[in-house]
Amino acid sequence: MSWRWALARRVATLVGGAAQAQRLFSSSGALLGRQFTPASQIRNQVVACRGATFVSSRWLHDATQCQTRQDGVSRAEEQQDPFELVADELSILANRLRSMVAAEVPKLASAAEYFFKMGAEGKRFRPTVLLLMASALKFPISESTDGGVFSLVASKLRTRQQNIAEITEMIHVASLLHDDVLDDADTRRGVISLNCIMGNKLSVLAGDFLLSRACVALAALGNTEVVSLMATAVEHLVTGETMQISTSREQRQSMEYYLEKTYYKTASLISNSCKAVAILAGHTADVSLLAYEYGRNLGLAFQLIDDVLDFTGTSVSLGKGSLSDIHHGIITAPILYAMEEFPQLHDVVDQGFDNPANVELALDYLQKSRGIERTKELAREHVNLAIKAIEALPDSDDEDVLISRRALIDISQRVITRTK
């Protein structure tokens, strides 16, 4: 089946089912720009359709698509900052998030919006990835296509994909608030943690409030598969945190257990969110799986480098205390690799790290080992898998698609080289 007919069938189904499809599109291929039902008639029907999924109006190109500059280099071949590509959308999302977390009770409102205020939003890494993924998964549109109806449903799809980015960020921030209470953290994102300012109880309630707002926004999407994906991601966050605080001796010293916990705590949310973006756009299971695999491997690589930076970074660069994990008795990949080279480190780990002398001894073994290097190598393996997932997406000659895919590859490579 050609993508054009698949696209036509998708529009028809969204607007009113098979019978309506027959009326909207002629057998000669209405989606190619011929015999459209009057735009005003379709517009009224589409506005009422909660499940509208398609491409953004900013993606509807004219004959200048893939235009080449005078120096012979296309925009798709230029190196562009991934975060700058979606900077305008990120500003819109930031404003919407601040309004979404507003609450009637003043103290709850202050707590819920704490990490959404100007200057405390963090890197906005996840929304950036999701917006770029949405652009990278754009369907091709024929130049002869009448853009009216597509422009209408396109903006609706982009808004729904933006909603996934907002939902993901609310879930992520809620998990940070809960984690800071569990870890008794005093800093987060370079500022004093909320639990230090307002106490543990209000921090937990603020996290719960953000989760409830995320659930409301998720339900409004009206897509049960997407709801299931995001609910699973929340379940995985709880599972991963539980795995971290209730481990046996064997589990604490197992790389397999560590990677499973890391997937639950970090990679599940971004991977399932990437998949949700693909599903909303109406992609096949295969393409949705590639989006998921990109997010999964990106998330694992991100956390592996985080674990490296916990040993090599500074409190200023990290926005939180360095050596945080080992002081909390959390064993991560660098130490696990060091234990393979120096079995005597097992005894130190078993004794725990309440004694500062054990912390110094573990750091000494780590410095002698290849723990840091091997963790970086594992992160690179996952980055390479993330890149392969992007490269395996269906071919496209659309300039915006190519730019966005290049940006996703660039982001995955930046994960390896980042210092904070």
C-alpha positions in Angstrom: 0.0 0.0 0.0 1.4 3.4 -0.9 2.0 6.0 1.8 -0.3 8.4 0.0 -3.2 6.0 0.2 -2.4 5.1 3.8 -2.3 8.8 4.5 -5.7 9.3 2.8 -7.2 6.4 4.7 -5.9 7.8 8.0 -7.5 11.2 7.4 -10.8 9.7 6.4 -10.9 7.5 9.4 -10.2 10.4 11.7 -12.8 12.6 10.1 -15.6 10.1 10.1 -15.0 6.5 9.2 -15.1 4.4 6.1 -18.4 5.8 4.8 -17.2 9.3 5.2 -14.0 8.3 3.5 -15.8 7.4 0.4 -17.4 10.8 0.3 -14.2 12.7 1.2 -11.8 11.1 -1.2 -12.3 9.9 -4.8 -10.7 6.7 -6.0 -8.4 8.7 -8.2 -6.4 9.8 -5.2 -7.9 12.9 -3.6 -4.9 13.3 -1.3 -2.7 14.1 -4.2 -4.4 17.4 -4.6 -7.5 16.5 -6.6 -11.3 16.5 -5.8 -11.1 17.7 -2.2 -14.3 18.1 -0.3 -14.6 21.9 0.4 -12.1 22.8 3.2 -14.8 24.6 5.2 -16.8 21.4 5.5 -13.8 19.2 6.5 -12.6 21.9 8.9 -15.8 21.6 11.0 -15.5 17.9 11.1 -11.8 17.8 12.0 -12.0 20.3 14.8 -14.3 18.0 16.6 -12.0 15.0 16.1 -10.0 14.4 19.3 -7.8 11.8 17.6 -6.5 13.9 14.7 -3.0 12.9 13.9 -0.8 14.1 11.1 1.9 16.5 10.3 2.5 20.0 11.4 1.7 22.9 9.2 5.3 24.0 9.5 6.2 20.8 7.7 4.2 21.6 4.6 6.9 22.5 2.1 6.6 24.1 -1.3 8.8 23.5 -4.3 11.7 25.0 -2.5 12.0 21.9 -0.3 15.6 20.8 0.3 16.7 24.1 -1.2 20.5 24.3 -1.4 22.5 27.3 -0.4 24.7 29.1 -2.9 27.8 27.3 -1.4 26.2 24.0 -2.3 25.4 22.9 1.3 21.8 22.1 2.2 20.4 23.0 5.5 20.1 19.3 6.3 23.9 19.0 6.0 24.7 21.9 8.3 25.6 21.3 11.9 22.9 22.9 13.9 22.3 23.1 17.7 19.6 20.6 18.5 18.3 22.8 21.3 18.1 25.9 19.1 16.0 24.0 16.6 13.1 23.8 19.0 13.9 26.8 21.2 10.7 28.6 20.3 8.6 25.6 21.0 10.4 25.0 24.3 9.4 28.5 25.4 5.8 27.8 24.6 6.0 24.5 26.5 7.6 26.3 29.5 4.8 28.8 29.7 2.1 26.1 29.3 3.7 24.0 32.0 3.7 26.9 34.4 0.0 27.4 33.8 -0.7 23.7 34.0 0.9 23.3 37.5 -1.0 26.2 39.0 -3.0 25.3 42.1 -5.6 26.9 44.3 -3.7 26.4 47.5 -0.8 28.9 47.6 1.8 26.7 49.2 1.0 23.8 46.9 1.2 26.2 43.9 4.6 27.5 45.0 5.9 23.9 45.6 4.6 22.5 42.3 6.0 25.3 40.2 9.4 25.4 41.9 11.3 23.6 39.1 9.3 25.2 36.3 10.2 28.8 37.2 12.5 30.8 35.0 16.1 29.8 35.6 15.2 26.5 37.3 13.8 24.5 34.4 17.0 22.5 33.9 18.3 21.4 30.5 14.9 20.5 29.2 16.6 17.5 27.6 13.5 15.3 27.4 11.2 17.8 25.8 13.9 18.7 23.2 14.4 15.0 22.3 10.6 14.5 22.0 10.0 17.5 19.8 12.9 16.5 17.5 11.5 13.0 17.4 8.1 14.3 16.3 9.8 16.2 13.5 12.0 13.2 12.5 8.9 11.0 12.1 7.0 13.4 9.8 5.1 11.8 6.9 6.1 13.0 3.4 3.6 15.3 1.7 3.3 15.7 -2.1 4.0 19.2 -3.4 0.8 19.0 -5.4 -1.3 18.4 -2.2 -3.8 21.1 -1.2 -2.4 22.1 2.2 -5.7 23.4 3.8 -6.9 20.3 5.5 -3.4 19.1 6.3 -2.6 22.4 7.9 -5.6 22.2 10.1 -5.0 18.7 11.4 -1.2 19.2 11.4 -1.3 21.8 14.1 -3.5 19.6 16.2 -1.0 16.7 15.9 1.9 18.9 16.8 0.0 20.2 19.8 -0.7 16.6 20.9 3.0 15.7 20.5 3.9 18.8 22.5 1.5 17.5 25.2 3.6 14.3 25.4 6.7 16.5 26.0 4.8 18.4 28.8 3.5 15.2 30.4 6.9 13.7 30.3 8.5 16.7 32.0 5.8 16.8 34.7 6.4 13.1 35.4 10.2 13.6 35.4 10.0 16.6 37.8 7.6 14.7 40.1 10.2 11.8 40.3 12.9 14.3 41.2 10.9 15.8 44.0 10.2 12.3 45.4 13.9 11.2 44.9 15.2 14.2 46.8 13.0 13.3 49.8 14.2 9.7 49.6 17.9 10.7 49.3 17.6 13.6 51.7 19.2 15.8 49.0 19.9 19.5 49.7 20.5 20.7 46.1 19.0 20.0 42.7 19.6 21.8 39.3 22.0 24.1 41.1 19.5 25.4 43.6 18.4 24.4 47.0 16.1 21.4 46.8 12.4 21.8 47.5 12.5 19.5 50.5 15.1 21.7 52.2 12.9 24.8 51.7 9.4 23.5 52.3 9.9 20.1 54.0 9.5 16.5 53.0 5.7 16.4 53.3 5.0 19.3 50.9 7.6 18.0 48.5 5.9 14.6 48.3 2.5 16.3 47.9 3.9 18.6 45.1 5.2 15.5 43.3 1.8 13.8 43.7 0.1 16.9 42.4 2.4 17.0 39.3 1.6 13.3 38.6 -2.1 14.0 38.9 -1.9 16.9 36.4 0.1 14.7 34.1 -2.7 12.1 34.3 -5.3 14.7 33.4 -3.3 15.9 30.4 -2.7 12.3 29.3 -6.4 11.4 29.6 -7.3 14.4 27.4 -5.3 12.8 24.5 -7.9 10.1 24.3 -5.4 7.4 23.1 -5.5 4.3 25.3 -2.2 2.9 23.9 -0.4 6.1 24.8 -2.0 6.2 28.2 -0.8 2.6 28.8 2.7 3.5 27.7 3.0 6.5 30.0 1.4 4.7 32.9 4.0 1.9 32.5 6.8 4.5 32.6 5.4 5.8 35.9 5.2 2.3 37.2 8.8 1.7 36.2 10.0 4.8 38.0 8.6 3.4 41.2 10.0 -0.1 40.5 13.4 1.3 39.8 13.5 3.4 43.0 12.4 0.4 45.0 15.1 -1.8 43.4 17.6 0.8 44.4 16.7 1.1 48.1 16.0 -2.6 48.7 18.8 -4.7 47.3 20.5 -7.9 48.4 24.3 -8.3 48.5 24.2 -10.2 45.2 22.0 -7.6 43.5 24.1 -4.6 44.6 27.1 -6.3 43.0 25.4 -7.3 39.7 25.8 -5.4 36.5 22.7 -7.0 35.1 20.7 -5.8 38.1 22.2 -2.3 37.8 21.3 -2.0 34.1 17.7 -3.2 34.7 17.3 -0.7 37.5 18.8 2.0 35.3 16.3 1.3 32.6 13.4 1.5 35.0 14.6 4.7 36.7 15.9 6.7 33.7 15.4 5.1 30.3 11.8 3.9 30.4 10.3 7.3 30.6 12.1 8.8 27.6 11.8 5.5 25.5 8.1 5.2 26.1 7.6 8.9 25.4 9.4 8.6 22.1 7.2 5.7 21.2 4.1 7.6 22.2 5.1 10.5 19.8 5.3 7.9 17.0 2.0 6.3 17.8 0.2 9.7 17.8 1.5 10.3 14.3 0.0 7.0 13.1 3.3 5.2 12.4 3.6 1.4 12.2 4.7 -0.8 15.0 8.1 -1.2 13.5 8.7 2.6 13.3 7.3 3.1 16.8 9.7 0.4 18.0 12.7 2.3 16.5 11.6 5.4 18.3 11.4 3.4 21.5 14.9 1.9 20.9 16.4 5.3 20.3 15.0 6.6 23.6 15.9 3.4 25.5 19.6 3.5 24.5 19.8 7.3 24.8 18.4 7.0 28.4 20.8 4.3 29.4 23.8 6.2 27.9 22.7 9.3 29.7 22.6 7.6 33.1 25.9 5.8 32.6 27.6 9.2 31.9 25.7 10.6 35.0 27.3 7.8 37.0 30.7 8.7 35.7 30.2 12.4 36.4 29.3 11.6 40.0 32.9 10.6 40.4 34.6 13.1 38.0 32.4 16.2 38.1 32.1 18.9 40.7 29.2 20.0 42.7 29.0 23.2 40.7 29.0 21.5 37.3 26.5 18.8 38.4 24.0 21.1 40.1 24.1 18.6 43.0 26.7 17.1 45.3 29.4 15.1 43.7 30.1 11.5 45.1 26.4 11.5 45.9 25.8 7.9 45.0 28.6 6.3 46.9 27.8 8.4 50.0 24.3 7.0 49.8 25.6 3.5 49.4 24.5 3.3 45.7 26.8 1.1 43.6 27.0 2.2 40.0 28.8 1.0 36.9 32.3 2.5 37.6 32.5 0.7 40.9 31.0 -2.5 39.5 33.7 -2.6 36.8 36.4 -1.7 39.4 35.2 -4.7 41.5 35.9 -7.0 38.6 39.5 -5.9 38.5 40.0 -5.7 42.2 37.9 -8.5 44.0 39.0 -7.1 47.4 36.7 -4.2 46.7 33.8 -6.5 47.4 34.6 -6.5 51.1 34.6 -2.7 51.1 31.3 -2.5 49.4 29.8 -5.1 51.9 30.9 -3.0 54.8 29.1 0.0 53.4 30.2 3.6 53.1 29.1 5.2 56.4 32.8 5.1 57.3 34.7 7.8 55.3 37.7 5.6 55.2 35.8 3.1 53.1 34.8 5.8 50.6 38.4 6.8 50.2 39.5 3.1 49.8 36.8 2.6 47.1 37.9 5.7 45.3 41.5 4.6 45.4 40.6 1.2 43.8 38.4 3.0 41.2 41.3 5.3 40.3 43.6 2.3 39.7 41.0 0.5 37.6 39.4 1.0 34.2 36.0 1.5 35.8 35.5 5.0 34.4 36.8 4.1 31.0 34.7 0.9 30.7 31.6 2.8 31.8 32.2 5.4 29.1 32.7 2.5 26.6 29.4 1.0 27.5 27.7 4.3 27.2 29.2 4.7 23.7 27.8 1.2 22.8 24.3 2.4 23.7 24.8 5.7 21.8 25.8 3.7 18.7 22.6 1.6 19.1 20.5 4.9 19.4 22.1 6.2 16.2 21.4 2.9 14.4 17.7 3.2 15.4 17.6 6.7 13.8 19.4 5.5 10.7 16.9 2.6 10.3 13.9 5.0 10.1 12.1 5.0 6.7 13.9 7.0 4.0 13.0 10.6 3.6 14.2 13.5 1.4 12.3 16.0 3.5 14.7 18.7 4.8 13.1 19.1 8.2 13.1 15.3 8.7 16.8 15.1 7.9 17.7 18.0 10.0 15.8 16.6 13.0 17.3 13.1 12.6 20.8 14.7 12.4 20.0 16.6 15.6 18.9 13.4 17.4 22.2 11.8 16.4 24.0 14.9 17.6 22.2 14.8 21.0 23.1 11.2 21.5 26.8 12.0 20.8 26.7 15.0 23.2 25.6 12.7 25.9 29.0 11.1 25.8 31.0 14.4 25.9 28.9 16.4 28.4 30.4 17.5 31.7 27.2 18.3 33.5 
